[in-house]
């Protein structure tokens, strides 16, 4: 299908967007349950963007529920490994089909097939195919997945960890995390406008976990991962509410919204 993206005012470089599992699934569900209306609206907003784009989506109730049940954040369990991977692939397939319905040339990428971890951290991830896809006008879509691990046997490779790895490898210009919250919130429920390495310790105590089942660290895990990205590469990120209509389109088309995470 011919791409019909509208003209964007964003930078000409690569944008990496994470769609949080909490934004498109019910993370309190005992099994995978998608927020289909939210998905469709988000996909329509993504279709307003015309630049090079990589999408990473969380696993939500399609992954975290099974990962917790089988203890996959602690080690290998053959049955749990297979069930969890099949479930997150189902969500990825649903998202890719929804994106294509909006004329977005989405391509599914299962991190299990091209990544190896060591004690829960990425040891290697082949990303050359992502660069080639972008050069040919495709939109790679990665997701939270199970992964082989040289220490544990297997582990959970969250989208929160894949996101900064891919962003750094591709020298991305912009990184956005669309969650189910307005940004990183303080103890009064107010958005913290900016977090830097210098301010992180003072705000860390305010940052909570996830409202639903999450074996990958919740909001604190997200902030820690992309703060490290900022320190290491200077790439800035924003955490914003993907469930607020217009936010995904606004971010993709150049606005800084929610909480900005930067080196200084």
HELIX and SHEET records of a PDB file:
HELIX    1   1 UNK A   21  UNK A   24  1                                   4    
HELIX    2   2 UNK A   36  UNK A   46  1                                  11    
HELIX    3   3 UNK A   60  UNK A   62  5                                   3    
HELIX    4   4 UNK A   64  UNK A   69  1                                   6    
HELIX    5   5 UNK A   78  UNK A  101  1                                  24    
HELIX    6   6 UNK A  111  UNK A  113  5                                   3    
HELIX    7   7 UNK A  128  UNK A  135  1                                   8    
HELIX    8   8 UNK A  159  UNK A  169  1                                  11    
HELIX    9   9 UNK A  200  UNK A  204  1                                   5    
HELIX   10  10 UNK A  218  UNK A  233  1                                  16    
HELIX   11  11 UNK A  247  UNK A  252  1                                   6    
SHEET    1   A 8 UNK A 106  UNK A 108  0                                        
SHEET    2   A 8 UNK A 139  UNK A 143  1                                        
SHEET    3   A 8 UNK A  53  UNK A  57  1                                        
SHEET    4   A 8 UNK A  15  UNK A  19  1                                        
SHEET    5   A 8 UNK A 174  UNK A 179  1                                        
SHEET    6   A 8 UNK A 237  UNK A 241  1                                        
SHEET    7   A 8 UNK A 259  UNK A 261 -1                                        
SHEET    8   A 8 UNK A 194  UNK A 195  1                                        
SHEET    1   B 2 UNK A 115  UNK A 118  0                                        
SHEET    2   B 2 UNK A 121  UNK A 125 -1                                        
SHEET    1   C 2 UNK A 145  UNK A 149  0                                        
SHEET    2   C 2 UNK A 153  UNK A 157 -1                                        
END                                                                             
